[in-house]
Amino acid sequence: MHRSKEGTPSTPLIVLAIGGLYVAQSVVGGITWTGLPAVMRERGLPLDQLGLLSLIALPWALKFLWAPAIDRYRLPPSGRNRSRRVVLIGGGVSAIGLALVGLLGLQNLPPILAILTVIACAAATVDIATDGYAVETLPRAQHGWGNAAQVGGAYLGSAIGGGLFLVFVSGLGWQLGVWLMVALIVALGLPFVTRLSFPAAERSHTPSLKFALARPEMRRGLLVAAIFVIAQKGGMLLLGPFLVDAGLSISTIGIINGVSSLVIGSAAALAGGALVRLWGARPVMLIALVMQAAALFFFAAFDLVGTFPTWALAGVAMLSGSAIMAFGFVALYAQFMAWSDPRQGGVDFTLFQSTDAALSMAGGLASGFLSAHFGYGVFFALAGSVAIIAIPLLVIITTAGESP
């Protein structure tokens, strides 16, 4: 094992190991929220039922409830760090559950939703352990590398789960496509469980939700997170079904998702990170909202007017689904880190992520209902209007939090 002089794993090894877990978690998310809706829509599932897939985000929305318990288990007052045990159990449940989804097929939605929800619970728990291990093990000067692994892993995993997965399903069938994803997820988790050390230590701090929620900056940050997530993600769950109904094949959508997440999304994340360092997070978030609003209004016009070529739709979908999202969420996650208390960064960061997941779930339910009853055009126009309204709200809230 490569180790630093202090006997702990080297920074590159830690980044590689946690990056593998972030990719694996995002593969599951990409399959659930991007790949699966497109496959099911192609096979005739109604839009309002597709909206039910957003319920799978519920464990991610509620994981803040058990984050302190997970941290107390991982980091006992005296003894060895148990992060590997958490990852082994959670990763095993995820792999077995996804294998069952491949075995069941798409004939019956309720058991698939139930299994995917269990997988989401396991993946959310692994995420708590991964974030905590990164924060406590990486030197403070190297935390940026951990953040890069988190963001980069998310987009690589989304490219695989929402892009490559669709190509596999189109060419190899549902079962084999899912099982290939299972094998990949297992392989991605191996560096963490086989190459890292988990030392014993004496620990005095006890993570607390009460402490987090008592801080004014945390409450203000949660409000900012809620507004930004609604505005940025409001129209994204049904983007895949919209592209299917616009005439694109799932293999084409898979290529769009894969290329945009892997290449455009990664480049936009780097650009967003550079601009955050130059300008701060708020200007980057506001620019992202303006760009997302423009993309959503384009989708509305495409549906209502119908004079735009499909290549233009594909191009805007690539920008909206990956570039704009990556650009904006790098800034939001930078704010998450700034608002989190270093003494319990895992709990604080989980609260922000849970807000993201809760609003994503609610937005998915609303998007399925609105698009099913009023059509894509009205839905995307409303989503674009929400993004515009969010701009002055964020300015007011973040300005109020600044020191005079």
N, C-alpha and C positions, 0 to 999 in steps of 0.2 A: 504494500500500500504506500502511495506517495504521501509523505507527511511533512509538515513544517518542522522547524527545530523544536517547537514546544510539544511535539508529539501529536498534534491534531492534524486532520487532513488538510492538504494545501488548498488555497483559495480556488484554483482552477478545478480541482476535483470536486469541491463542494458545489461550485456553480454548475458543473456538468451533471452531478447527481440530482440536485434540486431541479435543474432545467428539464431533466428527463421526466420527473414527476409532473411538472407543470405542463409539459407537452401531452403526457398521458391523460391528465384530467381534461385538457382542452379537446383531445380527440373524442372523449366521451361526450363533452358538451357540443362539439361540432356535429356529431352524429345525431344527437337528440334534437338540437334546436335549428339545424340547417339541413342536414342530409335527410333525416327522417320525414320532416314535413314535405319536402319535395317528392320523395318516393311515394308517400301516401297520397299526395295530391294527384300524381300521375296515375295512381290506381283507383282514383275516383272518390277519395274521402272528402266529405263536405268541409267547407272552410270553418264552420263553427266547431266541428269536432277537432280540427287541427289546432284550434285555439286551446284545447284541453292539454296539449303538450306543454304549454307554459306552466302547468301545475307541477311539472317535474322540477321546476326551480324552487319549490317550497323548501326543501332541506337547505339549499344555499341561502335562502332568506332567513331561515331560523337557526342557522348554525351558531350564531352568537350566543344562543341559549346554553349550548354545551361546550363552547370554546374554553371557558374557565376550567371546567371539569377535565377536559382533554389536556390542558396545560398543567393542571395539578397532577394528573396521572403521569404525563411525560416527564415532569420535573418534580419528583418527590422532594420533601425537605432534605433528605439525605439519601444518596444512592445514584445509580446509573441512569442516564438519560434514556427514556423508553420510546423515542421517536421511531426507531426501526420497527418496534412491535406494532405501533399504530399503523404504520405504512403497510406492513405485511398483511395485517388483518383487513384493513380497508381496501387495499389493492386486490387481495384475493376475492373478496366479496364482489368487487366491481367486475373482475375478469369472469368469474363464474356466472354472474347475472347477465352479462352481455352475451356470453355463450348460449345461455338459455333463450335470450331474445332471438338469436339466430336460429335456434332449433324450432321455436314456436312459429316463426313466420309472421306475416302481417294479417292473418285472417281474423284475429280477435284483438281489438284494441285494449280492452280493460286489463288483461293480464300483462300486456306489454307495458302499459302505463305503470302498473304496480311494480314490476321488476325494475323499470327505469328509475322509479322513485327510490327504491332501495339502493340502487347503484349511486344515485345522487347523494343519498345520505352517507354512503361509504366514501365517495370522492370528496365530499365537503369536509369530512373528518380528516382525511389525508391532507387536504389543503391546509387545515389548521396546523397540523404537525409540521408540514413542509415550511410554511411561513415562519413558524416559531423557531425551527431548527436553523433556518437561514439567518434570522435576526440575531440569535444568541451565539452562533458559531462564526459567522463572517466578521472580521474586524470592521469597525465603524467606517473606516476609510474605503472598505470594499463593498459596502452595502449597495452601491450603485450597480455592481456586477450582479448581485442577487435580484435587483429590480429588473435589470435587463433580461435575466433568465426568465423572470416571471412574465414580462410583456412579450418577449420574443417567443417563449414557449407557448404562450396563449395563441399567438397568430400561427405558429407552425402547426400546433395541434388542430386549430380550426381549419387550416388548409387541408389537413389530412382527413379529419372527421367530416367536414362539410364539402370537401372537394374530391380527394382521392377515393373516399368511401363510395361516392356516387358513381365514379368511373368503375370501381370494382363491382358494384351491384349491377350496373348496366351490362357489363361484359361477362361476369361470372355468376350472377344470381345473388339473391338476398343472403342465403345461408353462408356461402363461402365468403362473400364480401364481409359479413359481420365477423366471422371467425378469423379472418386475416387481421382485422382490427384488434381482436382479443390478443393474438400473438404479439402484435406490435406493442400493445399496452404493457404486457408482461415484460417484454424486452426493455422497454423504457424505464421500468422501475428497478431493474436489476442493479445498476450502479449504486443507488441509494442503500439498498439492503445488503449489498455484498462488499462495498468498497469504503464505506465511511465508518468512523469510530464514534462511540456514544459514551463519553466518559462519566464517571461518578463525580459528584460535587455536593457541597453544602449550600442550601438555598434558603433565603429568608423571605423573599417577596411572594405574596399570594395575589394572583390576578383577580380583578373584581369588576363586574359590570357596573355596580353602584358607583365606584370611583370614576369610571369612564363617563357615565351619563351625568355626573355632577359637574363636569368641566364645561364651561360656556363654549369654548372653542370646538368641543366635540359636538355639542348640540347644533351649533351653527354649521359645522361641516356636514352633519347628517342632512340638514335641510338643503344645502347646496348640492350634495350628492343626489338627493331625490329629484330635484328640479332638473339637473343635468342629465340624469339617466332617462327620465321620461322623455325629454326633448330629443336625445340622441338615439335611443333605442326604440322609440314608440312605433316606428314603421318597419322595423327590421325582421320581426318573426315571420311576417307574411311575404317577405321579398321573394323567397324561393317559390312558394305557390303562385305568386304574381307572375314570375318569369315563366313558370310552366304554362299558365293560362294564356300568356302572351305568345306561346308557340315555341319556346325553347325546350330542347330535350334535356333530360336529367344529366346526360353525359356532358352536354354543353355547359349546363349550370355547374356541374362538378368542376369542370375546367376553369370556369369563371371564378368560382369560390376558391379553388386551389391557387391559381395564379395571383389573384388579388390578395389573399391572405398571406401567402408565402413571400411574394415579391413586393407588391405595392404596399401592403399593410406594414411589412417590416421596414420599408424605406420611410413610410409616413411616421412610424413610431420613432425612428431615429431623428427625423426632421423635427417632430414635436418635442422630443427631448432636448435637442439643441436650442430650439426657440424658447423652451421653458427656462433654460439656463440664461438666455439673453434677456428675455422680457418678463419672466415670471409666469406662473401657471394661468392666471386669470385671462390675459389677452389671448392665449392659445385656446382656452376653452371657448371664448366668445367667437373667435374665428371659426372654430369647428362647428358651432351652432349655426352660424350664417351659411356655411357650406352645406351642412346637412339639410337645412331648410330649403335651399335651392334644389338639392337632389330630390327631396320629397315632393316639391311642387312639380318637378319634371315628371316624376312617376304619375302624379295626378293628371297632368296634361296628356301624357301618353295614353292613359286609359280613357280620358274624356274626349280628347280630340282625335287621337289615333293616326296622326300624320307623320310620326317620327319613325325612322327605320329601326329594326330590331338591333342592329349593331350599336346604335346610339344608346338604346336601352341597356344593352350589355355593358357598355363602357361606363355609364353612370352608375349602374349597379355595382361594378367593381370598385368605383371610387367611394360610393356611399357605404357599402357593406364592410370595407376594409380600411381604405386610406383615411377617410374622414373619421371613422370610429377610432382607429389607432391614434391618429393625430390628437383627438380630443381626450381620449382616455389616458394617454401618457400624462397629460397635464393634470387630470383628475386624480390619478394615482400618486402623482408627486405631491398633491395636496393631502391625500390620505396619510402619506408618510410624515408630512410636516405637522399635521394635526394629531398624530398618534403620540402618546406618552411613551418614551423609551423604556420605562419600567414595566409596561405591559402592552408593548406594541402589537403582539399577536391578537389580544382581545380587542384593542381599539381598531386595528385594521380589519378584523373580522366583522365588527359592527358596520363599518363602511361597506364592505363587500355584501353583507346581508341586506343592507338598504338597496344596493344595486340589484341584487337578485329578486327581492320582494317587488320592486317596481317593474322589473322585467317581466315577472310573472303576471302582475296585474295588467300591464300593457299588452301582454299576449292574449289574455282573456278578452280585453276590450277590443283589440284589433280583430280577433276572429268574429266577434259579434258585429262590429261596425261594418266590416267589409262584406259579411254575409248579408246584411240587411240593406246597406246603402251603396255597396260597390267599392271597388278599389279606388276609383277617382276621388270620391268624397272622403274616404278614409285617409288617403295620402295628403289631401289638401288640409284636413284637420291636423294631421301630424306635423305638417310643415308650419302651420299657424302656431302650434304649441312651441315649436323650436324658436320662432320669432319672439313670442311672449316671454320665453325663458331668458332672453338676453338682458333686458333691463332688470329682471328679478335678481339675476346673479350679481349684477353690478351693485345693486342696492345692498344685498346681504353681505357680500364680501367687503364692500366699503365700510359697512357698519362695524365689521370686526377688526378694522385696522386701528392702530394706536393713533391718537390725535397728534 
